Amino acid sequence: MRCSRLALSCALLLAAGQAQAAIWTSNEIHYQLGRLEAPSFVPGGDDATTNIFTFQHASGWKYVDLFFFVDFIDDNHEDGFNDSDVYGELYLGGGFGKMAGRETGFGPFKDIGWVIGYNRAQDAKVQKWLPGLRLYWDAPGFAFLNTDITAYIDDSSGVASGGAPIESDSFMVDVAWAYPFKVGNQSFSLEGHMEYIDGRRNEFGGEVSSWVLAQPQLRWDAGKAFWGKEGQFYLGVEFQFWWNKLGDPATDEATGQFLAVWHF
């Protein structure tokens, strides 16, 4: 709990100071609707119609970039999974070249830097810390293309505290991107991320399988098309591909979700 409060305090302090310090800022509210699978280890679990409301923030400061989101998740199947749950992630990072005021990139990378992440799942009482390196790709046409290579350090309270089992530490590789494009006079964006998290063991010695999670979004600038207001309101679809969902080798997921985004 101390760690979760610390992470929340850091996010609030940074967000509060951004009005004076941020070079750029982006806020979004998402709504997603689709049918998501429950892992096989959830008693009575099944696929269920799931509503997800998300608040997402990104900002760039002189030396540091901040990104965080909070998901509010609820489905129509009472099984203890995705029932009025809250999940969030926070990442701070920065390029070494940006911090030093000179170029440090090489080859396909325009900069190399550091990142530290914090993940928190409310119902499962899961906390993870993710310190590591960030690679900033020099990719023409992309708004950004980054790769994070981090540790995946468990800081959960475990079954004794009513949460999910504590896990051994592991590592993560995550690729995040945004690629805007046009078709005629219509504006679109393909964005999202794909992560690999290596296998580990839980506190009972059971295996938690490696997983791959990809969440690409295809967005259409509906605000521009309908009202001439560019970059404010998007409609689209998010595809979720999750091999070994939450470390469960019996659950693979491939589904599409309706997506609406308000950007401000």
Buried (B, 14 or more C-beta within 10 A) or exposed (E): EEBBEEBBEBBEEBBEEBEEEBEEBBEBEBBBEBBBBBBEBBEEBEBBEBBBEBBBBBBBBEEBBBBBBBBBBBBEBEBBBBBEBEBBBBBBBBBBBBBEEEEBBEEEBBBBBBBBBBBBBBBBBBBBBBEBBBBBBEBEEBEBBBBBBBBBBBBBBBBEEEBBBBBBEBBBBBBBBBBBEEEEEEBBBBBBBBBBBBBBBBBEEEEBBBBBBBBBBBBBBBBBBEEEEEBBBBBBBBBBBBBBBBBBBEBBBEBEBEBBBEBE
